[in-house]
Amino acid sequence: DVYKRQVWELGIYRFLAGVGIGGEWALAGTYVAEAWPEDRRKMGAGYLQTGYYAGFFMAAALNYTIGATFGWRAMFLVGIVPVIVSIVVLLRVKETDKWEKVEATVVKKASSLRSIFSAQYRQRTIVATALLTVAIIGLWAGAVYEPSAVIQLATKAGMTKADASRTASIATGLLSIGTIIGCLALPPMAERIGRRLTLAVYFVGMAVSIALAFGWAFYLENGLVPFIALLVVLGFFGGNFALFSLWLPEQFETRVRATAFAFCTSIGRFFGAIVNFGIGAMVLHMKTLGVPIALTAIAFVIGLAVIPFAPETKGQDLPS
């Protein structure tokens, strides 16, 4: 009974953290798009998204040291530090000029949430939500189950529990480094070949790397090294999230931009969570970790079919 109470408490805290993350991503993405000069705005989206995975890398490093020594409670305690840093930063941030100008001149006729489902934006909203859902399903599946997969492979290779846990931290760090590189490589690619083709390249990369990592390397007799190598590749293409920080603001005018960003990302995360519950059930039913995660590659195939319905905004300025 005590165990159940602790699990539910942890679930509640995770829910609250998820609410904060959802709001921060949408507002940060919108703010960078509106505050940065047009000639640097695209690269700013890449820089913004690297922060998320730099945090992953730091968390992996802390888990390798503090977590492995003092346990998970100490890791949660360390999490207070970025909260304090975030509050200090937010107190120094001002509203963007673009938003203040629109707020002062636009006559509000409908709520911004209703506006993103008007004839002007309905298709963009639905398509962007679908694409984000695909991206989140794949990356969450890989990121959530990657540590468990590495621990299983490390244990199979003869490592102790402590060494296996540290190996999982190293693998998570490498995954994060790959994603940071992918985020930085994405904006120049999107400027060169367009938003839709760039996302297609990243989706193909995600599908192939997830299928190979969890459907092939995970089942090799000595699969630890090839699995971790594929995690780096998976991480690189997981940088597709930087495209949404670049692309979503370009699809909506200032008055509804933050609402559209928040809606698309939040609904995507909601369905991503549901699918991950289903993946967990599949893992229990099939009594294996690899195949259920490998099957999430199908989501990216579906995403490839959705991409043509999204607008191409290459070469266009941010709409006001």
DOBA-304860 format. One record per residue (C-alpha): x, y, z. Coordinates in steps of 0.05 Angstrom, whole numbers. Example, Ala and Ser with C-alpha at 12.3 -4.5 7.8 and 13.67 -1.06 7.14 Angstrom:
<nodes>
> 246, -90, 156 $
> 273, -21, 143 $
</nodes>
This chain:
<nodes>
> 0, 0, 0 $
> 58, 47, 16 $
> 89, 30, -51 $
> 25, 48, -88 $
> 20, 114, -52 $
> 91, 132, -70 $
> 80, 114, -143 $
> 17, 157, -148 $
> 53, 215, -114 $
> 109, 210, -164 $
> 57, 208, -220 $
> 25, 272, -194 $
> 93, 308, -191 $
> 109, 284, -261 $
> 42, 312, -285 $
> 57, 380, -255 $
> 125, 379, -286 $
> 94, 361, -353 $
> 46, 421, -348 $
> 106, 466, -338 $
> 146, 436, -395 $
> 88, 443, -443 $
> 79, 516, -428 $
> 153, 533, -429 $
> 165, 500, -497 $
> 107, 537, -531 $
> 123, 604, -501 $
> 199, 598, -510 $
> 190, 578, -583 $
> 143, 636, -596 $
> 187, 685, -559 $
> 250, 667, -597 $
> 213, 672, -664 $
> 187, 741, -647 $
> 246, 771, -610 $
> 305, 749, -654 $
> 322, 787, -718 $
> 295, 754, -781 $
> 365, 736, -807 $
> 380, 698, -742 $
> 311, 672, -723 $
> 318, 605, -759 $
> 383, 587, -725 $
> 353, 611, -660 $
> 303, 554, -663 $
> 360, 505, -666 $
> 396, 537, -608 $
> 331, 537, -567 $
> 320, 463, -577 $
> 391, 445, -559 $
> 378, 470, -489 $
> 328, 414, -477 $
> 379, 361, -496 $
> 436, 396, -461 $
> 393, 387, -399 $
> 386, 313, -417 $
> 462, 308, -422 $
> 473, 343, -355 $
> 420, 298, -323 $
> 456, 237, -350 $
> 522, 263, -322 $
> 491, 277, -255 $
> 459, 208, -253 $
> 527, 177, -269 $
> 555, 211, -207 $
> 502, 234, -158 $
> 446, 187, -178 $
> 490, 125, -178 $
> 518, 144, -109 $
> 460, 175, -71 $
> 398, 149, -108 $
> 340, 180, -147 $
> 316, 225, -90 $
> 381, 264, -93 $
> 371, 272, -168 $
> 302, 303, -157 $
> 332, 350, -105 $
> 384, 373, -156 $
> 326, 390, -202 $
> 312, 452, -159 $
> 372, 487, -190 $
> 343, 496, -261 $
> 277, 519, -231 $
> 313, 576, -196 $
> 352, 593, -258 $
> 287, 595, -300 $
> 253, 642, -251 $
> 313, 689, -252 $
> 314, 690, -328 $
> 238, 701, -334 $
> 242, 761, -287 $
> 290, 794, -337 $
> 251, 779, -400 $
> 206, 832, -432 $
> 148, 823, -480 $
> 167, 825, -553 $
> 155, 888, -594 $
> 116, 848, -646 $
> 67, 822, -594 $
> 57, 890, -561 $
> 43, 924, -627 $
> -9, 873, -647 $
> -40, 874, -577 $
> -47, 949, -582 $
> -78, 952, -652 $
> -118, 888, -664 $
> -192, 888, -647 $
> -207, 821, -615 $
> -266, 787, -647 $
> -255, 715, -626 $
> -212, 677, -578 $
> -144, 655, -604 $
> -162, 582, -592 $
> -224, 589, -636 $
> -184, 627, -688 $
> -134, 570, -699 $
> -193, 528, -722 $
> -220, 581, -769 $
> -220, 567, -844 $
> -153, 604, -849 $
> -116, 560, -800 $
> -156, 496, -790 $
> -115, 451, -836 $
> -49, 480, -811 $
> -69, 466, -739 $
> -91, 395, -752 $
> -31, 377, -795 $
> 20, 408, -747 $
> -13, 371, -688 $
> -9, 305, -726 $
> 64, 315, -744 $
> 83, 333, -673 $
> 46, 272, -647 $
> 87, 228, -694 $
> 152, 260, -671 $
> 135, 254, -598 $
> 112, 181, -602 $
> 178, 160, -633 $
> 226, 201, -592 $
> 191, 188, -526 $
> 190, 114, -539 $
> 264, 114, -553 $
> 283, 161, -497 $
> 238, 130, -444 $
> 259, 58, -456 $
> 331, 70, -478 $
> 360, 67, -407 $
> 323, 1, -392 $
> 347, -28, -458 $
> 419, -9, -444 $
> 416, -37, -374 $
> 390, -103, -401 $
> 444, -107, -453 $
> 499, -87, -404 $
> 475, -139, -354 $
> 474, -190, -409 $
> 546, -171, -424 $
> 566, -188, -353 $
> 566, -119, -320 $
> 545, -108, -248 $
> 481, -69, -233 $
> 520, -6, -216 $
> 563, -10, -279 $
> 501, -24, -321 $
> 468, 38, -292 $
> 529, 81, -307 $
> 531, 53, -378 $
> 458, 74, -387 $
> 478, 144, -365 $
> 534, 145, -416 $
> 486, 122, -470 $
> 436, 176, -452 $
> 492, 227, -455 $
> 512, 204, -525 $
> 440, 204, -547 $
> 435, 276, -523 $
> 499, 297, -558 $
> 472, 267, -623 $
> 407, 306, -615 $
> 443, 371, -602 $
> 482, 362, -666 $
> 418, 345, -703 $
> 385, 409, -676 $
> 442, 452, -700 $
> 445, 418, -768 $
> 371, 426, -781 $
> 361, 501, -793 $
> 413, 507, -849 $
> 383, 445, -881 $
> 312, 473, -876 $
> 336, 538, -908 $
> 369, 500, -965 $
> 318, 445, -982 $
> 255, 470, -948 $
> 216, 454, -885 $
> 177, 395, -911 $
> 235, 358, -944 $
> 278, 369, -882 $
> 225, 339, -837 $
> 218, 280, -885 $
> 293, 267, -881 $
> 291, 268, -806 $
> 229, 224, -802 $
> 262, 172, -847 $
> 324, 174, -804 $
> 282, 164, -741 $
> 244, 105, -771 $
> 307, 70, -794 $
> 347, 81, -730 $
> 291, 61, -683 $
> 277, -2, -723 $
> 351, -21, -726 $
> 366, -4, -653 $
> 308, -38, -620 $
> 289, -89, -673 $
> 360, -113, -691 $
> 417, -91, -646 $
> 377, -104, -582 $
> 372, -178, -600 $
> 445, -189, -620 $
> 488, -234, -576 $
> 536, -176, -564 $
> 489, -119, -580 $
> 510, -66, -530 $
> 560, -28, -573 $
> 519, -28, -638 $
> 457, -9, -598 $
> 491, 52, -567 $
> 521, 71, -635 $
> 451, 70, -665 $
> 426, 112, -606 $
> 473, 168, -629 $
> 442, 164, -699 $
> 372, 162, -668 $
> 390, 223, -627 $
> 413, 262, -688 $
> 347, 252, -724 $
> 310, 265, -659 $
> 332, 337, -671 $
> 271, 342, -716 $
> 238, 379, -657 $
> 280, 440, -675 $
> 241, 444, -740 $
> 175, 454, -703 $
> 206, 512, -663 $
> 225, 542, -730 $
> 165, 522, -772 $
> 104, 530, -727 $
> 115, 605, -715 $
> 119, 616, -790 $
> 50, 586, -801 $
> 10, 632, -754 $
> 4, 707, -745 $
> 27, 740, -680 $
> -43, 744, -650 $
> -52, 669, -648 $
> 20, 643, -653 $
> 30, 624, -580 $
> -38, 591, -576 $
> -26, 550, -639 $
> 43, 529, -614 $
> 16, 509, -546 $
> -43, 471, -575 $
> -3, 432, -626 $
> 52, 413, -577 $
> 5, 397, -519 $
> -43, 353, -559 $
> 17, 318, -590 $
> 46, 304, -521 $
> -22, 280, -496 $
> -29, 228, -551 $
> 44, 211, -545 $
> 32, 194, -471 $
> -27, 149, -489 $
> 14, 112, -541 $
> 70, 102, -491 $
> 21, 71, -442 $
> 2, 23, -498 $
> 75, 8, -511 $
> 85, -9, -438 $
> 26, -57, -442 $
> 56, -89, -505 $
> 123, -98, -469 $
> 88, -134, -412 $
> 46, -176, -460 $
> 103, -195, -507 $
> 154, -201, -451 $
> 206, -164, -492 $
> 227, -92, -498 $
> 255, -88, -568 $
> 198, -106, -615 $
> 145, -59, -585 $
> 192, 1, -590 $
> 215, -18, -660 $
> 142, -17, -682 $
> 138, 57, -667 $
> 177, 67, -732 $
> 109, 58, -765 $
> 88, 125, -736 $
> 142, 160, -778 $
> 118, 126, -841 $
> 49, 154, -827 $
> 81, 222, -814 $
> 114, 220, -883 $
> 45, 214, -913 $
> 21, 275, -874 $
> 79, 322, -890 $
> 54, 342, -960 $
> -9, 373, -928 $
> 34, 423, -889 $
> 50, 491, -919 $
> 121, 504, -944 $
> 146, 569, -913 $
> 217, 571, -938 $
> 239, 641, -956 $
> 179, 674, -921 $
> 185, 724, -865 $
> 149, 714, -799 $
> 76, 735, -809 $
> 54, 793, -766 $
</nodes>
